[in-house]
Structures are given as C-alpha cells and as structure tokens.
Amino acid sequence: MLGAIDRAGRLRVLEVGCGTGKWLAELASAGCGVAGVDPSAEMLRRAAAEVKGSLCRGSAESLPCRSASFDAVFYVNAFHHFATPESALGETFRVLRPGGKLLSIGLDPHEGTGPWYVYEFFPETLALDLARFPSRARRTRWMEAAGFRNIDVRVAERLSSSRSFEEAIHDGVLEPSFTSQLMALSRAEYSAGVERIRCAAGKDPAFRLRAELTIYATEARKPG
C-alpha cells in the first residue's frame, strides 16, 4: 500500500471497508491524512480507538464523501464483499481527484490456488469464492467501464503457514470468524469440515494444516 502512493506532500487516502482500522493506522503513521468507510458500526467503533481520521458508516456503493476529495482509495480484502462492484467503482472514481489511484488487494481463486486447508477440508468454500471473487478480466473490464486507466495486476504478497491440528485450535484459525470463507458456510458444512480435519489428524501424527496463498494487487488510475 505504501509503495502505491506518491509520498510527496500530505496525501488524503480513503479505505473502503476499513474494518478495525489496521491499515488506516499504517497509512497515518506514514504521514497520510486518512478516512475510512465501513457498513459496520462495531468495526468503526473499534477503528476509532486506533485511528485519528474521518470514520463514516456507509456502503461502497454510496460513499459519504465529497467528489474529487482523495488522492488514493484502497480496498483491502473488501472488493468481493461489495453488493454491486460496478457501482462501487463508479463511486470510487467520483471521490478520487484527477490523477488519483485505486488499489484493490485480495485473493483471486481464478488464478489457481496453492494448498490451503480451507479449500481442502471445506470444499464448498472454493465454489463460493469462484462466484464471489471477480476474475482479473472482470475486474479490468469493470474498472475500464468506470473510467479508470493504466490498470495493472501484480502479486502483492505470498503467504505461507503450517500448523498442527492442536496449533490451529489454539491459534483460532479454524474459528468461523477467522476468515469470511468459513463464515459463509452453513453450520453443517462447517462442522463436517472440522470433523474431516479431526479424522485426518487422528490418522497421521505428522498431519499439518498448510496454506500457500497468493495475494494480488489491482491498481488503476483516474485520468488527470
């Protein structure tokens, strides 16, 4: 995120779907003037404890912000949650100043996936993600339709982890709240997946829950 912004002067940046404000705090520490929008009042309450900036309740499709008021807009693991992504992109285009930049960061299961215990043991999640995460081609098409140019997709980060079943329970990575993929499951689907893991761990003393995830950055600019 910091590499995507021109740090000349004090920039105003907006995070759409800011959650608890983790990334806004990072941007504020880098000298940016920050603002965040999120539909959850509880998330904004938690963000207010961490971030000195403008925090507003609202949706990506109807941003409570003035036109041409930000130098950069960020979506961090948020784009796939937007009800109507095309409308959200239109709103982002509106609130960006000429020459401003959009950066969307997140998974893209359409690009192929490495081993991930969520997809392996909760197989319903992959089909759900293929439906809710837009592919590179679709993201590009939507951004162009909204008026964005200079669209670039690149790898932002590669995440790797390996845990035993006991470590996974201790660390909370099997809790439904750990990732939106697990939250999207029915109670029966979630329980069945946990039981698959429990059985696999019981059969193999060396069993590990592995994750090799690629996070993509999609960057676009509003013509100036």
C-alpha positions in Angstrom: 0.0 0.0 0.0 2.8 2.4 0.9 4.6 1.6 -2.3 1.5 2.5 -4.3 1.3 6.1 -3.1 3.3 9.1 -4.1 4.5 10.4 -0.8 5.2 13.9 -2.0 3.1 16.1 0.3 0.4 15.1 2.7 -2.0 12.8 0.8 -5.6 12.1 1.6 -6.4 8.5 1.4 -9.7 6.6 1.8 -10.1 2.9 2.7 -13.4 1.4 1.7 -14.3 -1.4 4.0 -11.8 -0.3 6.6 -12.9 -2.7 9.4 -10.9 -2.2 12.6 -8.6 0.4 11.0 -5.4 -1.7 10.9 -4.4 -0.4 7.5 -5.5 3.2 8.1 -3.2 3.3 11.2 -0.3 2.2 9.0 -1.1 4.9 6.4 -1.5 7.5 9.1 1.9 6.6 10.5 3.4 7.2 7.0 2.0 10.7 7.1 -1.2 10.4 5.2 -4.4 12.0 6.1 -6.8 9.1 6.4 -10.5 8.4 6.2 -12.4 5.1 6.4 -15.9 3.9 5.4 -17.4 0.7 6.7 -21.1 -0.6 6.9 -20.4 -2.0 10.5 -20.9 0.4 13.4 -19.0 -2.1 15.6 -16.0 -2.1 13.3 -15.9 1.7 13.2 -16.1 1.8 17.0 -13.0 -0.4 17.2 -11.3 1.6 14.4 -11.8 4.9 16.3 -9.7 3.6 19.1 -6.8 3.1 16.7 -7.1 5.8 14.0 -7.1 9.6 14.1 -9.1 10.4 11.0 -12.6 10.6 9.5 -14.5 7.4 10.0 -18.0 7.1 8.5 -20.6 4.4 8.3 -21.7 3.8 4.7 -21.5 1.5 1.8 -19.0 1.2 -1.1 -21.9 1.9 -3.5 -22.8 5.2 -1.9 -19.7 6.8 -0.3 -20.5 9.6 2.2 -17.6 11.7 0.7 -17.2 14.7 -1.5 -16.3 14.3 -5.1 -12.6 14.6 -6.0 -11.5 14.7 -2.4 -8.9 11.8 -2.2 -5.6 11.1 -3.7 -5.9 7.3 -3.3 -8.6 4.8 -2.4 -7.8 1.3 -1.1 -9.9 -1.9 -0.9 -8.1 -4.4 1.3 -9.8 -7.8 1.2 -13.0 -6.0 0.6 -13.9 -5.9 -3.1 -15.6 -9.3 -3.1 -17.9 -8.1 -0.3 -19.4 -5.2 -2.3 -23.0 -5.9 -3.3 -22.6 -4.2 -6.7 -18.9 -3.8 -7.6 -19.6 -1.8 -10.7 -21.4 0.9 -8.7 -18.7 0.8 -6.0 -16.1 1.5 -8.7 -18.2 4.4 -10.0 -18.3 5.9 -6.5 -14.6 5.4 -6.1 -13.9 7.2 -9.4 -16.1 10.1 -8.3 -14.3 10.7 -5.0 -10.8 10.4 -6.5 -9.1 13.6 -7.6 -7.8 13.6 -11.3 -4.7 11.5 -11.4 -5.8 9.7 -8.2 -5.2 6.0 -7.7 -7.3 3.0 -6.7 -5.6 -0.1 -5.2 -7.5 -3.3 -4.6 -5.8 -6.1 -2.7 -7.1 -9.6 -2.2 -7.3 -13.2 -3.2 -8.1 -14.4 -6.7 -9.0 -18.1 -6.8 -9.5 -17.8 -10.6 -5.7 -17.5 -10.9 -5.2 -21.0 -9.5 -4.6 -21.9 -5.8 -1.9 -23.5 -3.9 -2.6 -25.8 -0.9 -5.0 -24.2 1.5 -6.6 -26.2 4.3 -9.8 -24.1 3.9 -10.4 -25.2 0.3 -9.1 -28.8 1.1 -11.3 -29.6 4.1 -14.2 -27.2 3.5 -14.7 -27.9 -0.3 -17.8 -25.8 -0.5 -15.7 -22.7 0.0 -13.9 -22.8 -3.3 -17.1 -22.8 -5.3 -18.4 -19.9 -3.2 -15.1 -18.0 -3.8 -15.2 -18.5 -7.5 -18.6 -17.0 -7.6 -17.9 -14.0 -5.3 -14.3 -13.1 -6.3 -14.2 -11.4 -9.7 -11.5 -12.6 -12.1 -8.7 -10.5 -13.4 -10.5 -10.0 -16.7 -13.8 -9.0 -15.0 -12.0 -6.6 -12.6 -10.3 -5.0 -15.6 -13.5 -4.7 -17.6 -15.4 -3.1 -14.6 -12.6 -0.6 -13.9 -12.4 0.4 -17.6 -16.2 0.9 -17.7 -15.9 3.1 -14.6 -13.4 5.4 -16.4 -10.1 4.0 -14.9 -7.0 3.6 -17.0 -3.4 2.2 -16.5 -4.8 -0.9 -14.9 -2.1 -3.3 -13.6 -2.4 -6.6 -11.8 0.6 -8.0 -9.9 1.4 -10.2 -6.9 1.4 -8.2 -3.7 2.4 -10.9 -1.3 2.8 -14.7 -0.9 1.6 -16.0 2.5 2.7 -19.4 3.9 1.8 -21.2 7.1 1.8 -24.7 8.5 0.1 -25.8 11.8 -0.7 -28.9 13.6 -4.4 -29.5 14.5 -3.6 -28.5 18.1 -1.9 -25.3 17.0 -4.8 -24.5 14.7 -7.2 -24.8 17.5 -5.0 -22.8 19.9 -4.5 -20.0 17.3 -8.1 -19.8 16.4 -7.6 -20.3 12.6 -10.4 -22.8 12.5 -13.0 -20.5 14.1 -15.7 -19.4 11.6 -14.8 -15.7 12.3 -11.2 -16.2 11.2 -12.0 -15.9 7.5 -15.0 -15.0 5.5 -14.8 -18.3 3.7 -15.7 -20.2 6.9 -18.3 -17.7 7.8 -20.1 -18.3 4.5 -20.7 -21.9 5.3 -23.8 -23.5 6.9 -23.3 -24.9 10.3 -23.5 -28.4 8.9 -20.9 -27.7 6.3 -18.6 -26.1 8.8 -18.9 -29.0 11.3 -18.3 -31.5 8.6 -15.1 -29.8 7.6 -13.8 -29.7 11.2 -14.6 -33.4 11.5 -12.6 -34.1 8.3 -9.6 -32.3 9.8 -10.0 -34.1 13.1 -10.1 -37.5 11.4 -7.0 -36.7 9.2 -5.1 -35.5 12.3 -6.0 -38.7 14.2 -4.7 -41.0 11.4 -1.4 -39.2 10.8 0.8 -38.0 13.7 2.7 -35.7 11.2 -0.5 -34.1 9.9 -0.2 -30.3 9.2 -2.7 -27.7 8.0 -1.0 -25.9 5.2 -1.6 -22.6 3.4 0.2 -21.2 0.4 -1.8 -18.2 -0.6 -1.1 -15.5 -3.2 -2.5 -12.0 -2.7 -2.9 -9.9 -5.7 -2.9 -6.1 -6.1 -5.0 -4.5 -8.8 -4.0 -0.9 -9.4 -5.8 1.7 -11.6 -5.6 5.4 -12.1 -8.2 8.1 -12.7 -7.1 10.2 -15.7 -5.7 13.6 -14.7 
